[in-house]
């Protein structure tokens, strides 16, 4: 089973710790990762896998590093 390292940013820390390691079944996607962390899909604006912007349907592999960002406000 793949294990990924995850960092959540800003308001998403209410759902998960800033850093965590999550074990997922083979073929798991970012969407499944959000579910496992308890993060509603609509709370996510962008995700990066290994430093590259990734689609929520992207399959994750063992050792991937994931950053999950909420919509940001400001100006």
C-alpha positions in Angstrom: 0.0 0.0 0.0 1.4 3.4 -1.0 2.3 5.8 1.8 2.3 9.5 0.9 3.5 12.6 2.9 0.8 15.3 3.1 1.0 19.0 4.0 -2.2 21.0 4.4 -2.2 24.7 4.3 -4.2 27.6 5.9 -7.8 26.8 6.8 -7.5 23.1 5.9 -5.6 22.5 9.1 -9.0 22.4 10.8 -9.5 19.0 9.1 -6.0 17.5 9.4 -2.6 18.3 11.0 -0.2 20.4 9.0 2.0 17.4 8.2 1.0 13.7 8.1 1.7 10.5 6.4 -1.2 8.6 5.0 -1.3 5.0 3.8 -3.7 4.4 0.9 -4.7 1.5 -1.2 -3.0 1.0 -4.6 -4.4 3.2 -7.3 -5.8 5.8 -4.7 -6.4 9.3 -6.1 -6.2 12.7 -4.5 -9.9 12.6 -4.1 -9.6 9.5 -1.9 -6.8 11.2 0.1 -9.1 14.2 0.8 -11.8 11.8 2.0 -9.4 9.9 4.3 -8.3 13.3 5.8 -11.9 14.4 6.2 -11.5 17.3 3.9 -14.6 18.2 1.8 -13.7 18.4 -1.9 -15.1 21.9 -2.2 -12.7 23.1 0.5 -9.8 22.3 -1.8 -8.7 24.9 -4.4 -5.4 23.3 -5.7 -3.2 20.3 -4.9 0.4 19.7 -5.8 2.1 16.3 -6.1 5.9 16.3 -5.9 5.8 20.1 -6.6 3.5 19.9 -9.7 -0.1 21.0 -10.0 -2.3 17.9 -10.0 -5.8 17.0 -11.0 -8.0 15.5 -8.2 -8.2 12.3 -10.2 -4.5 11.8 -10.2 -3.4 8.4 -8.8 -0.8 8.6 -6.0 2.3 6.5 -5.7 4.4 5.4 -2.7 6.6 8.3 -1.6 4.6 11.1 -3.2 4.6 14.4 -1.4 1.3 16.2 -1.6 0.4 19.8 -0.8 -3.3 20.7 -0.4 -4.4 24.4 -0.6 -7.8 26.0 0.1 -9.1 29.0 -1.8 -7.2 32.0 -0.6 -8.8 35.4 0.1 -7.1 38.7 0.3 -6.0 41.5 -1.9 
